[in-house]
């Protein structure tokens, strides 16, 4: 059941509320920036584009994503040596706002530009296409020049101006006397406003305004007074045609003086109907594209869940076959099973990546913020990648030794995932005999290339560096490697595999935790990827579980459960990651517990007897309960069958070893305690942890009954 959103907000701790408020403000600011008619660019101190809204992308005929990361001078080389560069560098150096207009001669486009220095050292740039206005101004200037020429030639200014007005067809150009009475009506005015000269001459200017005489930008009288006082009025508003229909217009009303006396007014009106319709078409296309992207993410999430469920069943049954529950296997059959497991795990990893990406794109990915030691995440990630490195004859070097005290604030499971991605990439792109090295440490500040909060940049940071002796990445490819489904070397990737999602997900996860992933590379000299995370005091780590829970949810405001299914999935993922540690803790208890003296004479292999497979399947049961879809119940039945078979076989093995039944019962009780101890500190809501503990208790109880059946049947 999804908790009430308003209650969750009231129950959320102050830090979470502040974070939510900051995210809400950020979304509001982004909505304003994306909704404005001005183009907007954010430049960092090195002149790289860090943000571009849709209008900026539209004016440049591209997408915001294509602009982000680009060097301004490389993207717009035509601005070098122009007023643009002079004004930008002045704003950057003097930290003052600048405003100017610039003409792009090649495209014959005018931009009105405003640039403001940002606190981060870069610039915030707003600009708009004022070509239409400049053309209006140019048209007016041309008219004025022609009038001046006519006057200089001693021709009647009134006659010449009327002739000029009659020649303009793309704009409504007409004349009025000092009182606003229309005195001349051009052909363009006749075409746009649909009044003939005979019908309109002699009538007041207000007849062209909506009923009542007022438009959004004011009344005819307001505009006449403004033009008389200031020389001209320029604005946009609704105007009316003869047939009563309305249209959006851009107008320039200019006061005409002769000998210091107001002689009348000229007015130029541009019909903006086509321009506005074009803007609406673009908005509809953008909305359609965004809806399609949302639908795609939802489809990927749903499909990934549906695929992951049967894949886990395939892996589970393959393991049962491998341990001989269905009878002995030939060597060829065992090889086939190995291929089934390897292929299934590869596909499962890909499905998990797609699921993570869809969550990130939908804004549903959550990460914890708790203190932890880097060395633990590093050791776990290296252990995951070690078989891959061994198969490719790559040397893994762990420079983050057990003595390393570097600590970070983040989500340990996600940090392990990021490091595993970086290490796996390094192994895949390093030739046989090469080396991949992981080191960790602390820094007083984040590097300039890291995209982190401005107010946190100068605070202490913890880093983990993954370096390889591989093929390296060309400079022009460095920006592209973060894009989804993109690899720097597509031809090489076809031979070594990879979905092109690992780096995309890794950077997103790092940024969700307040950090970033940066890269430096040279072709032929390998690559260096660095995960940056906010530093934590190592002394906090010992009390991390309690502190993290207190930090996230005070006693009087317990943490709300995750969205439906997410909490149990998080617990299942955490338990799966800790399976080896659970097994180690269980075996240690088994050897010293007074209720299991028979355990002391057995070796590790006999003692554990596929317990790790049982633990992994219990974790998978939690993942399955947390998943949606029609296959959930079927997968639970599969999991129960796997656990039953393992438990029965275990009971048979203990009977053959001569264990008393009481010791078998005690052994299962100790395993249940080890599982519970592993689940309680996991970063999940108390309600989700309680649900997971209840499910584990039921699964262990069922396993005890199955184990006793096997024990008694063999005994």
Secondary structure, 3 states (H helix, E strand, C coil): CCCCHHHHHHHCCHHHHHHHHHHHHHHHHHHHHHHCCCEEEEECCCCEEEEECHHHHHHCCCCHHHHCCCEHHHHCHHHCCCHHHHHHHHHHHHCCCEEEEEEECCCCEEEEEEEEECCCCCEEEEEEECHHHHHHHHHHHHHHHHHHHHHHCCCCHHHHHHHHHHHCCCCEEEEECCCCEEEEECHHHHHHHCCCHHHHCCCEHHHHCCCCCEECCEEHHHHHHHHHHHCEEEEEEEEECCCCCEEEEEEEEEEEEECCEEEEEEEEEEECHHHHHHHHHHHHHHHHHHHHHHHHHHHHHHHHHHHHHHHHHHHHHHHHHHCCCCCCCCHHHHHHHHHHHHHHHHHHHHHHHHHHHHHHHCCCCCCCCEEEEHHHHHHHHHHHHHHHHHHCCCEEEECCCCCCCCEEEECHHHHHHHHHHHHHHHHHCCCCCCEEEEEEEEECCCCCCCCCCHHHCCCCEEEEEEEECCCCCCHHHCCHHHCCCCCCCHHHHHHHCCCCCHHHHHHHHHHHCCCEEEEEECCCCCEEEEEEEEECCHHHHCCHHHHHHHHHCCCCCCCCCCCCCHHHHHHHHHHHHCHHHHHHHHHHHHHHCCCCHHHHHCCHHHHHCCHHHHHHHHHHHHHHHCCCCCCHHHHHHHHHHHHHHHHHHHHHHHHHCCCCHHHHHHHHHHHHHHHHHHHHCCCCCHHHHHHHHHHHHHHHHHHHHHHHHHHHHHC
